[in-house]
């Protein structure tokens, strides 16, 4: 996590982005929207990371209309137009003209411009991370008005935000179609985490609830429950795209199918790179890839996923039960096959929270009542010393609660099997330990950011400040 307060770190500058790889293969790469991968120095910003241009904000969240971020008493503006590669000091422009414009509409319009202005003699990579539907819950009235039948005002606003997002995505695909580019395009629409939800007495971290629901999955953003870590995605492919997969099942008009095999965010990089074609270069990767090429899963006859496990997190700083956000005892989670192991507190909210207009059924309510905001009868197990960091302030107790779920039979995480299946607990715990042995220490730190980043020093803007 990179907080919006002048954090002095970001994505490792030695990491090779997919934009860099594709640009080296002749693609023109543009980014429009939210960056949130570091801004302490210019080299951390998008046009130094493989993109030919960037329009959007560097931080992780802001007002949709004012484009300002508040850090205590400090207010800074964050909207940039970086119009060429390596747009650093003296080239990067503050887009003051965007004040008052709703970001979803603004980003959609800017993305359409990139499509309309693109020279089709070169392929295009467009990265479009919209701000929507992240908090704060804000939307022009005209988008919220059709949803007055929703009783919860946050749900009404959320529906309006999503409606505006749908419209913007439709405008981009229409622009691709108008330029004759859509038939040779792959469109990926995906999420980065489950929605933040309300509910539960422990939920002091749920202040960013903006109307979302992950029902019937348990928990939400900020947690290791399925409601926080299981995302959804839609992948659309034009009929002119050649995937290189033997027995390819077809393109845009094959009717589609639902895939629920394991896939992790790191799998997008090798998958998109493989779709782009060309031989891998020794300069493609500064570090080994963690992801898998998922073309066979998406378009092959079998649809089988090459991935057998997903490490969800190993967090030595986790303190979800502490309103002070002081370093806690740590938590971790992993999925291997259809089993999921949770170590430590997965974090609130723990609840199965349905949207107000769709209350949970009586039988499901009765089943989950004993679990919501409770411990789900955790089992205490011995955890290897040092799993969550060096001894000292961050050292956890020798024993931690563990919870084991069979996601195939129990996707809503109700029945903890840890006591009944101790061998499976130890098997999955061993996998976590193997990852922990090579894990880098977290860069996140509690407390204020670098005072040199204060917007008052930079004409009221959030600006890279380190040389």
NORMO-V207526 format. One record per residue. N is the residue number from 1. RES is the residue in one small letter. NEAR is the number of other C-alpha atoms within 8 Angstrom. D_LAST is the distance of its C-alpha to the last C-alpha in whole Angstrom. Layout:
n:N res:RES near:NEAR d_last:D_LAST
n:N res:RES near:NEAR d_last:D_LAST
//
This chain:
n:1 res:x near:3 d_last:22
n:2 res:x near:11 d_last:19
n:3 res:x near:8 d_last:20
n:4 res:x near:10 d_last:19
n:5 res:x near:9 d_last:18
n:6 res:x near:13 d_last:14
n:7 res:x near:12 d_last:14
n:8 res:x near:9 d_last:12
n:9 res:x near:9 d_last:13
n:10 res:x near:11 d_last:15
n:11 res:x near:8 d_last:17
n:12 res:x near:5 d_last:16
n:13 res:x near:7 d_last:14
n:14 res:x near:6 d_last:17
n:15 res:x near:9 d_last:19
n:16 res:x near:12 d_last:21
n:17 res:x near:8 d_last:22
n:18 res:x near:10 d_last:25
n:19 res:x near:11 d_last:24
n:20 res:x near:12 d_last:22
n:21 res:x near:12 d_last:26
n:22 res:x near:14 d_last:28
n:23 res:x near:12 d_last:26
n:24 res:x near:7 d_last:27
n:25 res:x near:7 d_last:30
n:26 res:x near:8 d_last:30
n:27 res:x near:11 d_last:30
n:28 res:x near:12 d_last:28
n:29 res:x near:15 d_last:26
n:30 res:x near:12 d_last:25
n:31 res:x near:13 d_last:24
n:32 res:x near:15 d_last:25
n:33 res:x near:13 d_last:25
n:34 res:x near:13 d_last:23
n:35 res:x near:13 d_last:20
n:36 res:x near:10 d_last:19
n:37 res:x near:11 d_last:17
n:38 res:x near:16 d_last:14
n:39 res:x near:15 d_last:11
n:40 res:x near:15 d_last:9
n:41 res:x near:11 d_last:6
n:42 res:x near:12 d_last:8
n:43 res:x near:9 d_last:9
n:44 res:x near:14 d_last:11
n:45 res:x near:13 d_last:13
n:46 res:x near:11 d_last:17
n:47 res:x near:14 d_last:16
n:48 res:x near:12 d_last:14
n:49 res:x near:12 d_last:17
n:50 res:x near:14 d_last:20
n:51 res:x near:16 d_last:21
n:52 res:x near:11 d_last:22
n:53 res:x near:14 d_last:21
n:54 res:x near:16 d_last:21
n:55 res:x near:14 d_last:22
n:56 res:x near:13 d_last:22
n:57 res:x near:12 d_last:20
n:58 res:x near:14 d_last:17
n:59 res:x near:14 d_last:19
n:60 res:x near:11 d_last:22
n:61 res:x near:10 d_last:24
n:62 res:x near:10 d_last:25
n:63 res:x near:9 d_last:28
n:64 res:x near:13 d_last:30
n:65 res:x near:9 d_last:31
n:66 res:x near:9 d_last:28
n:67 res:x near:11 d_last:25
n:68 res:x near:10 d_last:24
n:69 res:x near:12 d_last:23
n:70 res:x near:9 d_last:24
n:71 res:x near:8 d_last:23
n:72 res:x near:5 d_last:25
n:73 res:x near:5 d_last:26
n:74 res:x near:9 d_last:23
n:75 res:x near:11 d_last:23
n:76 res:x near:12 d_last:20
n:77 res:x near:12 d_last:21
n:78 res:x near:15 d_last:20
n:79 res:x near:13 d_last:21
n:80 res:x near:13 d_last:19
n:81 res:x near:12 d_last:20
n:82 res:x near:13 d_last:18
n:83 res:x near:11 d_last:21
n:84 res:x near:9 d_last:20
n:85 res:x near:11 d_last:18
n:86 res:x near:7 d_last:14
n:87 res:x near:13 d_last:14
n:88 res:x near:8 d_last:11
n:89 res:x near:6 d_last:10
n:90 res:x near:6 d_last:14
n:91 res:x near:8 d_last:16
n:92 res:x near:11 d_last:15
n:93 res:x near:8 d_last:18
n:94 res:x near:8 d_last:19
n:95 res:x near:9 d_last:23
n:96 res:x near:6 d_last:24
n:97 res:x near:4 d_last:28
n:98 res:x near:8 d_last:28
n:99 res:x near:9 d_last:28
n:100 res:x near:6 d_last:32
n:101 res:x near:10 d_last:32
n:102 res:x near:10 d_last:33
n:103 res:x near:9 d_last:30
n:104 res:x near:13 d_last:32
n:105 res:x near:11 d_last:34
n:106 res:x near:10 d_last:31
n:107 res:x near:14 d_last:29
n:108 res:x near:12 d_last:33
n:109 res:x near:9 d_last:33
n:110 res:x near:10 d_last:30
n:111 res:x near:12 d_last:31
n:112 res:x near:11 d_last:34
n:113 res:x near:8 d_last:33
n:114 res:x near:9 d_last:31
n:115 res:x near:11 d_last:34
n:116 res:x near:9 d_last:36
n:117 res:x near:6 d_last:34
n:118 res:x near:7 d_last:33
n:119 res:x near:5 d_last:35
n:120 res:x near:6 d_last:37
n:121 res:x near:4 d_last:37
n:122 res:x near:8 d_last:34
n:123 res:x near:8 d_last:34
n:124 res:x near:9 d_last:32
n:125 res:x near:10 d_last:30
n:126 res:x near:9 d_last:29
n:127 res:x near:8 d_last:27
n:128 res:x near:9 d_last:28
n:129 res:x near:9 d_last:27
n:130 res:x near:11 d_last:29
n:131 res:x near:11 d_last:28
n:132 res:x near:9 d_last:32
n:133 res:x near:11 d_last:34
n:134 res:x near:8 d_last:31
n:135 res:x near:10 d_last:32
n:136 res:x near:9 d_last:32
n:137 res:x near:12 d_last:36
n:138 res:x near:8 d_last:36
n:139 res:x near:11 d_last:38
n:140 res:x near:8 d_last:40
n:141 res:x near:6 d_last:43
n:142 res:x near:6 d_last:45
n:143 res:x near:11 d_last:43
n:144 res:x near:14 d_last:44
n:145 res:x near:8 d_last:48
n:146 res:x near:8 d_last:49
n:147 res:x near:9 d_last:49
n:148 res:x near:8 d_last:51
n:149 res:x near:5 d_last:53
n:150 res:x near:9 d_last:50
n:151 res:x near:9 d_last:51
n:152 res:x near:7 d_last:48
n:153 res:x near:7 d_last:45
n:154 res:x near:9 d_last:42
n:155 res:x near:12 d_last:44
n:156 res:x near:14 d_last:45
n:157 res:x near:14 d_last:41
n:158 res:x near:13 d_last:40
n:159 res:x near:10 d_last:43
n:160 res:x near:15 d_last:42
n:161 res:x near:15 d_last:38
n:162 res:x near:10 d_last:39
n:163 res:x near:9 d_last:42
n:164 res:x near:11 d_last:39
n:165 res:x near:13 d_last:37
n:166 res:x near:8 d_last:40
n:167 res:x near:8 d_last:40
n:168 res:x near:12 d_last:37
n:169 res:x near:9 d_last:37
n:170 res:x near:8 d_last:41
n:171 res:x near:10 d_last:39
n:172 res:x near:12 d_last:37
n:173 res:x near:9 d_last:40
n:174 res:x near:8 d_last:42
n:175 res:x near:11 d_last:39
n:176 res:x near:12 d_last:39
n:177 res:x near:10 d_last:43
n:178 res:x near:7 d_last:43
n:179 res:x near:9 d_last:41
n:180 res:x near:7 d_last:43
n:181 res:x near:9 d_last:40
n:182 res:x near:11 d_last:41
n:183 res:x near:11 d_last:44
n:184 res:x near:10 d_last:42
n:185 res:x near:10 d_last:39
n:186 res:x near:10 d_last:38
n:187 res:x near:7 d_last:37
n:188 res:x near:8 d_last:36
n:189 res:x near:7 d_last:36
n:190 res:x near:8 d_last:35
n:191 res:x near:8 d_last:33
n:192 res:x near:6 d_last:31
n:193 res:x near:9 d_last:33
n:194 res:x near:13 d_last:36
n:195 res:x near:12 d_last:37
n:196 res:x near:15 d_last:36
n:197 res:x near:16 d_last:40
n:198 res:x near:10 d_last:42
n:199 res:x near:8 d_last:44
n:200 res:x near:11 d_last:45
n:201 res:x near:6 d_last:45
n:202 res:x near:8 d_last:42
n:203 res:x near:10 d_last:40
n:204 res:x near:7 d_last:37
n:205 res:x near:9 d_last:34
n:206 res:x near:10 d_last:36
n:207 res:x near:6 d_last:35
n:208 res:x near:8 d_last:34
n:209 res:x near:11 d_last:37
n:210 res:x near:15 d_last:37
n:211 res:x near:12 d_last:41
n:212 res:x near:11 d_last:40
n:213 res:x near:11 d_last:43
n:214 res:x near:15 d_last:43
n:215 res:x near:10 d_last:46
n:216 res:x near:8 d_last:48
n:217 res:x near:12 d_last:45
n:218 res:x near:16 d_last:44
n:219 res:x near:18 d_last:41
n:220 res:x near:19 d_last:38
n:221 res:x near:12 d_last:34
n:222 res:x near:9 d_last:33
n:223 res:x near:13 d_last:36
n:224 res:x near:15 d_last:37
n:225 res:x near:14 d_last:40
n:226 res:x near:13 d_last:41
n:227 res:x near:16 d_last:40
n:228 res:x near:17 d_last:37
n:229 res:x near:13 d_last:36
n:230 res:x near:8 d_last:39
n:231 res:x near:10 d_last:37
n:232 res:x near:6 d_last:39
n:233 res:x near:8 d_last:38
n:234 res:x near:7 d_last:40
n:235 res:x near:8 d_last:40
n:236 res:x near:9 d_last:42
n:237 res:x near:12 d_last:42
n:238 res:x near:12 d_last:44
n:239 res:x near:10 d_last:47
n:240 res:x near:8 d_last:46
n:241 res:x near:11 d_last:43
n:242 res:x near:5 d_last:44
n:243 res:x near:8 d_last:43
n:244 res:x near:6 d_last:44
n:245 res:x near:9 d_last:46
n:246 res:x near:5 d_last:50
n:247 res:x near:6 d_last:52
n:248 res:x near:10 d_last:49
n:249 res:x near:8 d_last:51
n:250 res:x near:8 d_last:50
n:251 res:x near:11 d_last:47
n:252 res:x near:10 d_last:47
n:253 res:x near:7 d_last:51
n:254 res:x near:7 d_last:52
n:255 res:x near:5 d_last:52
n:256 res:x near:6 d_last:49
n:257 res:x near:4 d_last:49
n:258 res:x near:4 d_last:48
n:259 res:x near:7 d_last:46
n:260 res:x near:4 d_last:45
n:261 res:x near:6 d_last:44
n:262 res:x near:9 d_last:41
n:263 res:x near:9 d_last:38
n:264 res:x near:8 d_last:34
n:265 res:x near:7 d_last:31
n:266 res:x near:9 d_last:30
n:267 res:x near:13 d_last:33
n:268 res:x near:12 d_last:32
n:269 res:x near:9 d_last:30
n:270 res:x near:13 d_last:32
n:271 res:x near:12 d_last:35
n:272 res:x near:9 d_last:33
n:273 res:x near:11 d_last:32
n:274 res:x near:9 d_last:36
n:275 res:x near:10 d_last:37
n:276 res:x near:7 d_last:35
n:277 res:x near:6 d_last:37
n:278 res:x near:6 d_last:36
n:279 res:x near:4 d_last:36
n:280 res:x near:5 d_last:33
n:281 res:x near:5 d_last:30
n:282 res:x near:5 d_last:29
n:283 res:x near:5 d_last:25
n:284 res:x near:9 d_last:26
n:285 res:x near:9 d_last:25
n:286 res:x near:8 d_last:23
n:287 res:x near:7 d_last:25
n:288 res:x near:5 d_last:28
n:289 res:x near:6 d_last:29
n:290 res:x near:6 d_last:31
n:291 res:x near:11 d_last:33
n:292 res:x near:11 d_last:36
n:293 res:x near:10 d_last:37
n:294 res:x near:13 d_last:39
n:295 res:x near:11 d_last:41
n:296 res:x near:13 d_last:44
n:297 res:x near:12 d_last:44
n:298 res:x near:8 d_last:43
n:299 res:x near:12 d_last:46
n:300 res:x near:14 d_last:48
n:301 res:x near:8 d_last:52
n:302 res:x near:6 d_last:51
n:303 res:x near:10 d_last:48
n:304 res:x near:8 d_last:47
n:305 res:x near:11 d_last:44
n:306 res:x near:7 d_last:43
n:307 res:x near:8 d_last:41
n:308 res:x near:8 d_last:43
n:309 res:x near:9 d_last:40
n:310 res:x near:11 d_last:37
n:311 res:x near:9 d_last:35
n:312 res:x near:10 d_last:34
n:313 res:x near:9 d_last:32
n:314 res:x near:12 d_last:32
n:315 res:x near:10 d_last:30
n:316 res:x near:13 d_last:30
n:317 res:x near:9 d_last:29
n:318 res:x near:10 d_last:32
n:319 res:x near:11 d_last:33
n:320 res:x near:11 d_last:35
n:321 res:x near:8 d_last:38
n:322 res:x near:8 d_last:36
n:323 res:x near:7 d_last:35
n:324 res:x near:4 d_last:33
n:325 res:x near:9 d_last:31
n:326 res:x near:7 d_last:31
n:327 res:x near:10 d_last:30
n:328 res:x near:13 d_last:34
n:329 res:x near:14 d_last:36
n:330 res:x near:15 d_last:34
n:331 res:x near:15 d_last:36
n:332 res:x near:14 d_last:36
n:333 res:x near:14 d_last:38
n:334 res:x near:14 d_last:39
n:335 res:x near:13 d_last:41
n:336 res:x near:10 d_last:43
n:337 res:x near:6 d_last:46
n:338 res:x near:8 d_last:47
n:339 res:x near:11 d_last:47
n:340 res:x near:12 d_last:44
n:341 res:x near:14 d_last:43
n:342 res:x near:14 d_last:41
n:343 res:x near:12 d_last:40
n:344 res:x near:11 d_last:40
n:345 res:x near:10 d_last:40
n:346 res:x near:11 d_last:39
n:347 res:x near:11 d_last:38
n:348 res:x near:16 d_last:39
n:349 res:x near:15 d_last:41
n:350 res:x near:14 d_last:43
n:351 res:x near:12 d_last:46
n:352 res:x near:12 d_last:47
n:353 res:x near:13 d_last:46
n:354 res:x near:11 d_last:48
n:355 res:x near:9 d_last:48
n:356 res:x near:7 d_last:50
n:357 res:x near:6 d_last:52
n:358 res:x near:6 d_last:53
n:359 res:x near:7 d_last:54
n:360 res:x near:7 d_last:54
n:361 res:x near:6 d_last:58
n:362 res:x near:6 d_last:60
n:363 res:x near:6 d_last:60
n:364 res:x near:8 d_last:56
n:365 res:x near:9 d_last:56
n:366 res:x near:8 d_last:58
n:367 res:x near:9 d_last:57
n:368 res:x near:10 d_last:53
n:369 res:x near:7 d_last:54
n:370 res:x near:8 d_last:54
n:371 res:x near:12 d_last:51
n:372 res:x near:11 d_last:49
n:373 res:x near:11 d_last:47
n:374 res:x near:8 d_last:48
n:375 res:x near:6 d_last:48
n:376 res:x near:11 d_last:50
n:377 res:x near:6 d_last:51
n:378 res:x near:10 d_last:49
n:379 res:x near:9 d_last:50
n:380 res:x near:8 d_last:48
n:381 res:x near:8 d_last:48
n:382 res:x near:7 d_last:46
n:383 res:x near:8 d_last:43
n:384 res:x near:7 d_last:41
n:385 res:x near:5 d_last:40
n:386 res:x near:9 d_last:36
n:387 res:x near:9 d_last:36
n:388 res:x near:14 d_last:33
n:389 res:x near:9 d_last:31
n:390 res:x near:7 d_last:32
n:391 res:x near:7 d_last:34
n:392 res:x near:5 d_last:33
n:393 res:x near:5 d_last:32
n:394 res:x near:14 d_last:32
n:395 res:x near:11 d_last:35
n:396 res:x near:9 d_last:37
n:397 res:x near:6 d_last:41
n:398 res:x near:8 d_last:43
n:399 res:x near:8 d_last:45
n:400 res:x near:11 d_last:43
n:401 res:x near:11 d_last:45
n:402 res:x near:14 d_last:45
n:403 res:x near:13 d_last:46
n:404 res:x near:12 d_last:47
n:405 res:x near:14 d_last:48
n:406 res:x near:12 d_last:50
n:407 res:x near:11 d_last:48
n:408 res:x near:7 d_last:51
n:409 res:x near:5 d_last:53
n:410 res:x near:10 d_last:51
n:411 res:x near:9 d_last:48
n:412 res:x near:9 d_last:48
n:413 res:x near:13 d_last:48
n:414 res:x near:10 d_last:51
n:415 res:x near:7 d_last:53
n:416 res:x near:12 d_last:51
n:417 res:x near:10 d_last:52
n:418 res:x near:14 d_last:51
n:419 res:x near:7 d_last:54
n:420 res:x near:5 d_last:56
n:421 res:x near:8 d_last:54
n:422 res:x near:8 d_last:52
n:423 res:x near:6 d_last:52
n:424 res:x near:8 d_last:50
n:425 res:x near:12 d_last:48
n:426 res:x near:8 d_last:47
n:427 res:x near:8 d_last:47
n:428 res:x near:12 d_last:44
n:429 res:x near:9 d_last:42
n:430 res:x near:8 d_last:42
n:431 res:x near:8 d_last:40
n:432 res:x near:13 d_last:38
n:433 res:x near:10 d_last:38
n:434 res:x near:8 d_last:37
n:435 res:x near:8 d_last:34
n:436 res:x near:10 d_last:33
n:437 res:x near:7 d_last:33
n:438 res:x near:6 d_last:30
n:439 res:x near:6 d_last:28
n:440 res:x near:4 d_last:25
n:441 res:x near:5 d_last:24
n:442 res:x near:6 d_last:23
n:443 res:x near:5 d_last:19
n:444 res:x near:6 d_last:21
n:445 res:x near:4 d_last:21
n:446 res:x near:6 d_last:23
n:447 res:x near:4 d_last:23
n:448 res:x near:7 d_last:20
n:449 res:x near:9 d_last:17
n:450 res:x near:10 d_last:14
n:451 res:x near:7 d_last:15
n:452 res:x near:7 d_last:12
n:453 res:x near:15 d_last:12
n:454 res:x near:11 d_last:15
n:455 res:x near:14 d_last:17
n:456 res:x near:9 d_last:18
n:457 res:x near:8 d_last:15
n:458 res:x near:10 d_last:14
n:459 res:x near:6 d_last:18
n:460 res:x near:10 d_last:19
n:461 res:x near:10 d_last:17
n:462 res:x near:11 d_last:15
n:463 res:x near:10 d_last:12
n:464 res:x near:9 d_last:8
n:465 res:x near:8 d_last:7
n:466 res:x near:6 d_last:4
n:467 res:x near:3 d_last:0
//
